[in-house]
Amino acid sequence: MSIIVLAVVGIIYFGGASWSHIPIAADGHVSGQPLPIPQGPMGVTNAVAGDPYWFQEGVIGDSSIYQSTGASVMIRTVYDNVNNDAHSYWVGSILNNGAFVQVGYYNGLTTTNQYYCCAWFYEYFPAGNTNSPPIIGPAGSAGPIGSWHTYTMNYTGSGVWSFYMDNQYLGSSPTQGQQYYLGPGDTNSGNHAAAVLAEVAQTTSNGDTIGPAEFKNFLYQTNTSPWQQVPVGKVHIGYGATSSMSLPNPYTASEVFGKQNDFLTGSDLAYPTDQCGSSVSNGSNLWSGLLCVGNNWNLPPLSFVDIDGNSLTPTPTWVSISDSTPKEILLTAYTGQQIPSPLGQWSVDHVSWHSKNVATGTVVNSTANSQIVPTNVFSVKMQVVGYFYSLPVKNTPVILYLPDSTNETGTTDSNGQQVFTQLPVANYTFHITVPYGISSTTTQSLVNPGSIIVKVFSLPELVTIVIPPILIAIVVAIVVARKERQRQAMIQAQPIPTPAFTSSFCKSCGQPLSPTANFCTSCGTPRIVAP
């Protein structure tokens, strides 16, 4: 009975709880393998209506980097919301013979539907072939979130391209005679320019969140020139090979203000802007060798605080400000900078904190020596209590998973309370390890500071569940045993029945017999005795 009750309670409790996809831990342990979703080459070929989408956005070089034999870029890892697809951030190029090579990092899902974050990958496609699966590293091999890594690819001879992360060799394309060999003529990029892009691969909608991720230090080399900066980066917002194009690409790329060859790409960027903060269109220069002019307005140093007045540093380290034009400027440094004079006034419209925008629309004070910018970041007090009696559950480890897949850990105090600080508005997953109880994983939507209560099955609840059925079973057993003893006693006390005699007649001569006669006195025939 106890086991049945526990099973029923467990099904009711866990079946009705709110569950969330738990990101991988920092050590990258996940079950299953990453889904091998190809990251498509640039340019749409042989696409028909109903095909999946490959959204791509970033920059592509100009003719000055044709004939390159290598390309390299630095990329900072970010957390994404994937939707049965994969996201990748890479440097790649079409080659002289139409083949394609790329290297970068990958976010996606595993075969067991776990989030597979921040793994290096590389891929190669022979000309006209888009079936080659990506080679993907271990989960976390390009992590943690917010870390910079340099991805490089270069031609190493005999029709082979090699791939590196932070100068560590990852692998190479196949040699002649092997499957997916790139073929002769792949020795350089020909009349193609290398590109650095973010991509949503093999998706069915354009509602995914991409970073945005930051790219910088885009380099190239040729047979006659060593590694050097790509001088011109052009906006590239489009689709990958075999991609349907019936949905618009909602993602974009914007240059970090005042920095050549340093840009963001993905979601939450209103429109492409160059390093001077001017709006540009697809195919236009995101940066070039020209310097910005008219940057004569001094931006006061900005510092950021949460609702409680505690300081914070936006992560990734960028914010955006805009004026009434609207002109948008992306900043990764908040100390004194000269920026273009606004037509109206600058407002802080995006502050990135754990992959969420926590800006409150603060107007920049042009006459201040420095300025404190408030943000929508707050603290929440959690109390863990028992499910039946609402008794505090102390010394309980709690893990809070943040929107960018990082986490905070804590232990409840003697009142069952734990305070989590500097949280943005988001849905949060809590994992609570209950001592001598049932661990719980639940999701809470946090939009304001305050308190939340989480109910768990702790020791008193388990005692309540287990003891009554045991006591009932004991009482039933005692009652049954007592009834059985009474029945046995009654059986033993019953007297043995004695024969009962009645008057009758002799069967031979018919002479009446007395009740006590054993034989007929006339003819001597024995009588028949019936009980």
GIVEN-V899978 format. One record per residue. N is the residue number from 0. RES is the residue in one letter. NEAR is the number of other C-alpha atoms within 10 Angstrom. Layout:
BEGIN
N|RES|NEAR ; N|RES|NEAR
END
This chain:
BEGIN
0|M|12 ; 1|S|14 ; 2|I|11 ; 3|I|10 ; 4|V|13 ; 5|L|14 ; 6|A|12 ; 7|V|11 ; 8|V|14 ; 9|G|14 ; 10|I|12 ; 11|I|11 ; 12|Y|14 ; 13|F|13 ; 14|G|10 ; 15|G|9 ; 16|A|13 ; 17|S|13 ; 18|W|15 ; 19|S|15 ; 20|H|11 ; 21|I|15 ; 22|P|21 ; 23|I|19 ; 24|A|16 ; 25|A|15 ; 26|D|11 ; 27|G|19 ; 28|H|12 ; 29|V|20 ; 30|S|14 ; 31|G|13 ; 32|Q|16 ; 33|P|26 ; 34|L|19 ; 35|P|17 ; 36|I|19 ; 37|P|21 ; 38|Q|31 ; 39|G|29 ; 40|P|25 ; 41|M|22 ; 42|G|14 ; 43|V|17 ; 44|T|15 ; 45|N|10 ; 46|A|15 ; 47|V|13 ; 48|A|9 ; 49|G|11 ; 50|D|16 ; 51|P|18 ; 52|Y|26 ; 53|W|32 ; 54|F|31 ; 55|Q|31 ; 56|E|27 ; 57|G|31 ; 58|V|32 ; 59|I|27 ; 60|G|23 ; 61|D|19 ; 62|S|12 ; 63|S|13 ; 64|I|26 ; 65|Y|20 ; 66|Q|22 ; 67|S|27 ; 68|T|26 ; 69|G|27 ; 70|A|29 ; 71|S|31 ; 72|V|26 ; 73|M|23 ; 74|I|27 ; 75|R|24 ; 76|T|27 ; 77|V|26 ; 78|Y|24 ; 79|D|25 ; 80|N|19 ; 81|V|19 ; 82|N|16 ; 83|N|15 ; 84|D|23 ; 85|A|26 ; 86|H|31 ; 87|S|24 ; 88|Y|34 ; 89|W|26 ; 90|V|29 ; 91|G|29 ; 92|S|28 ; 93|I|26 ; 94|L|27 ; 95|N|20 ; 96|N|17 ; 97|G|19 ; 98|A|24 ; 99|F|24 ; 100|V|25 ; 101|Q|30 ; 102|V|31 ; 103|G|32 ; 104|Y|28 ; 105|Y|30 ; 106|N|28 ; 107|G|27 ; 108|L|23 ; 109|T|19 ; 110|T|13 ; 111|T|12 ; 112|N|16 ; 113|Q|18 ; 114|Y|24 ; 115|Y|27 ; 116|C|33 ; 117|C|31 ; 118|A|23 ; 119|W|27 ; 120|F|28 ; 121|Y|28 ; 122|E|23 ; 123|Y|31 ; 124|F|25 ; 125|P|21 ; 126|A|18 ; 127|G|12 ; 128|N|15 ; 129|T|19 ; 130|N|14 ; 131|S|17 ; 132|P|16 ; 133|P|20 ; 134|I|16 ; 135|I|21 ; 136|G|17 ; 137|P|17 ; 138|A|27 ; 139|G|23 ; 140|S|18 ; 141|A|25 ; 142|G|21 ; 143|P|22 ; 144|I|20 ; 145|G|18 ; 146|S|13 ; 147|W|18 ; 148|H|20 ; 149|T|21 ; 150|Y|28 ; 151|T|28 ; 152|M|29 ; 153|N|23 ; 154|Y|22 ; 155|T|14 ; 156|G|11 ; 157|S|12 ; 158|G|18 ; 159|V|19 ; 160|W|24 ; 161|S|21 ; 162|F|26 ; 163|Y|21 ; 164|M|22 ; 165|D|12 ; 166|N|12 ; 167|Q|11 ; 168|Y|12 ; 169|L|20 ; 170|G|15 ; 171|S|18 ; 172|S|21 ; 173|P|17 ; 174|T|16 ; 175|Q|14 ; 176|G|8 ; 177|Q|9 ; 178|Q|11 ; 179|Y|20 ; 180|Y|19 ; 181|L|27 ; 182|G|19 ; 183|P|13 ; 184|G|14 ; 185|D|26 ; 186|T|24 ; 187|N|24 ; 188|S|27 ; 189|G|19 ; 190|N|15 ; 191|H|21 ; 192|A|21 ; 193|A|30 ; 194|A|26 ; 195|V|30 ; 196|L|26 ; 197|A|31 ; 198|E|26 ; 199|V|31 ; 200|A|24 ; 201|Q|23 ; 202|T|22 ; 203|T|18 ; 204|S|16 ; 205|N|15 ; 206|G|14 ; 207|D|20 ; 208|T|18 ; 209|I|24 ; 210|G|24 ; 211|P|26 ; 212|A|23 ; 213|E|26 ; 214|F|29 ; 215|K|22 ; 216|N|17 ; 217|F|30 ; 218|L|22 ; 219|Y|27 ; 220|Q|21 ; 221|T|19 ; 222|N|12 ; 223|T|8 ; 224|S|10 ; 225|P|10 ; 226|W|15 ; 227|Q|15 ; 228|Q|17 ; 229|V|25 ; 230|P|18 ; 231|V|22 ; 232|G|27 ; 233|K|22 ; 234|V|27 ; 235|H|25 ; 236|I|23 ; 237|G|22 ; 238|Y|25 ; 239|G|24 ; 240|A|20 ; 241|T|21 ; 242|S|26 ; 243|S|24 ; 244|M|20 ; 245|S|11 ; 246|L|11 ; 247|P|12 ; 248|N|18 ; 249|P|19 ; 250|Y|28 ; 251|T|28 ; 252|A|32 ; 253|S|31 ; 254|E|29 ; 255|V|29 ; 256|F|25 ; 257|G|21 ; 258|K|17 ; 259|Q|25 ; 260|N|24 ; 261|D|22 ; 262|F|26 ; 263|L|26 ; 264|T|28 ; 265|G|25 ; 266|S|18 ; 267|D|19 ; 268|L|19 ; 269|A|14 ; 270|Y|16 ; 271|P|25 ; 272|T|27 ; 273|D|30 ; 274|Q|26 ; 275|C|25 ; 276|G|24 ; 277|S|19 ; 278|S|17 ; 279|V|17 ; 280|S|16 ; 281|N|17 ; 282|G|14 ; 283|S|16 ; 284|N|20 ; 285|L|32 ; 286|W|27 ; 287|S|15 ; 288|G|11 ; 289|L|10 ; 290|L|13 ; 291|C|16 ; 292|V|9 ; 293|G|11 ; 294|N|14 ; 295|N|11 ; 296|W|14 ; 297|N|17 ; 298|L|23 ; 299|P|20 ; 300|P|15 ; 301|L|15 ; 302|S|16 ; 303|F|18 ; 304|V|19 ; 305|D|20 ; 306|I|15 ; 307|D|14 ; 308|G|13 ; 309|N|13 ; 310|S|16 ; 311|L|15 ; 312|T|13 ; 313|P|21 ; 314|T|18 ; 315|P|22 ; 316|T|15 ; 317|W|19 ; 318|V|22 ; 319|S|20 ; 320|I|22 ; 321|S|22 ; 322|D|18 ; 323|S|12 ; 324|T|10 ; 325|P|16 ; 326|K|18 ; 327|E|27 ; 328|I|26 ; 329|L|24 ; 330|L|20 ; 331|T|16 ; 332|A|14 ; 333|Y|16 ; 334|T|14 ; 335|G|14 ; 336|Q|17 ; 337|Q|14 ; 338|I|19 ; 339|P|20 ; 340|S|15 ; 341|P|14 ; 342|L|11 ; 343|G|11 ; 344|Q|15 ; 345|W|24 ; 346|S|19 ; 347|V|19 ; 348|D|18 ; 349|H|22 ; 350|V|27 ; 351|S|20 ; 352|W|25 ; 353|H|23 ; 354|S|22 ; 355|K|19 ; 356|N|19 ; 357|V|21 ; 358|A|21 ; 359|T|15 ; 360|G|17 ; 361|T|16 ; 362|V|16 ; 363|V|20 ; 364|N|15 ; 365|S|14 ; 366|T|10 ; 367|A|11 ; 368|N|12 ; 369|S|17 ; 370|Q|17 ; 371|I|16 ; 372|V|19 ; 373|P|21 ; 374|T|26 ; 375|N|20 ; 376|V|24 ; 377|F|22 ; 378|S|19 ; 379|V|18 ; 380|K|14 ; 381|M|18 ; 382|Q|21 ; 383|V|26 ; 384|V|21 ; 385|G|20 ; 386|Y|15 ; 387|F|14 ; 388|Y|11 ; 389|S|17 ; 390|L|16 ; 391|P|20 ; 392|V|24 ; 393|K|19 ; 394|N|18 ; 395|T|20 ; 396|P|17 ; 397|V|21 ; 398|I|16 ; 399|L|19 ; 400|Y|23 ; 401|L|19 ; 402|P|22 ; 403|D|19 ; 404|S|22 ; 405|T|16 ; 406|N|15 ; 407|E|12 ; 408|T|13 ; 409|G|16 ; 410|T|17 ; 411|T|20 ; 412|D|17 ; 413|S|12 ; 414|N|14 ; 415|G|20 ; 416|Q|22 ; 417|Q|23 ; 418|V|15 ; 419|F|14 ; 420|T|16 ; 421|Q|20 ; 422|L|23 ; 423|P|26 ; 424|V|17 ; 425|A|15 ; 426|N|14 ; 427|Y|19 ; 428|T|23 ; 429|F|22 ; 430|H|18 ; 431|I|22 ; 432|T|18 ; 433|V|20 ; 434|P|15 ; 435|Y|11 ; 436|G|16 ; 437|I|15 ; 438|S|15 ; 439|S|20 ; 440|T|19 ; 441|T|15 ; 442|T|17 ; 443|Q|15 ; 444|S|10 ; 445|L|18 ; 446|V|15 ; 447|N|16 ; 448|P|19 ; 449|G|12 ; 450|S|14 ; 451|I|13 ; 452|I|13 ; 453|V|17 ; 454|K|17 ; 455|V|24 ; 456|F|24 ; 457|S|24 ; 458|L|16 ; 459|P|17 ; 460|E|18 ; 461|L|17 ; 462|V|11 ; 463|T|11 ; 464|I|17 ; 465|V|16 ; 466|I|12 ; 467|P|13 ; 468|P|16 ; 469|I|13 ; 470|L|11 ; 471|I|12 ; 472|A|14 ; 473|I|12 ; 474|V|12 ; 475|V|12 ; 476|A|12 ; 477|I|12 ; 478|V|12 ; 479|V|11 ; 480|A|12 ; 481|R|11 ; 482|K|12 ; 483|E|12 ; 484|R|11 ; 485|Q|10 ; 486|R|11 ; 487|Q|10 ; 488|A|11 ; 489|M|10 ; 490|I|9 ; 491|Q|8 ; 492|A|8 ; 493|Q|8 ; 494|P|7 ; 495|I|6 ; 496|P|7 ; 497|T|7 ; 498|P|8 ; 499|A|9 ; 500|F|13 ; 501|T|11 ; 502|S|10 ; 503|S|16 ; 504|F|14 ; 505|C|19 ; 506|K|13 ; 507|S|13 ; 508|C|12 ; 509|G|12 ; 510|Q|14 ; 511|P|15 ; 512|L|18 ; 513|S|15 ; 514|P|11 ; 515|T|9 ; 516|A|14 ; 517|N|14 ; 518|F|15 ; 519|C|20 ; 520|T|14 ; 521|S|13 ; 522|C|12 ; 523|G|12 ; 524|T|14 ; 525|P|14 ; 526|R|16 ; 527|I|11 ; 528|V|11 ; 529|A|8 ; 530|P|8
END
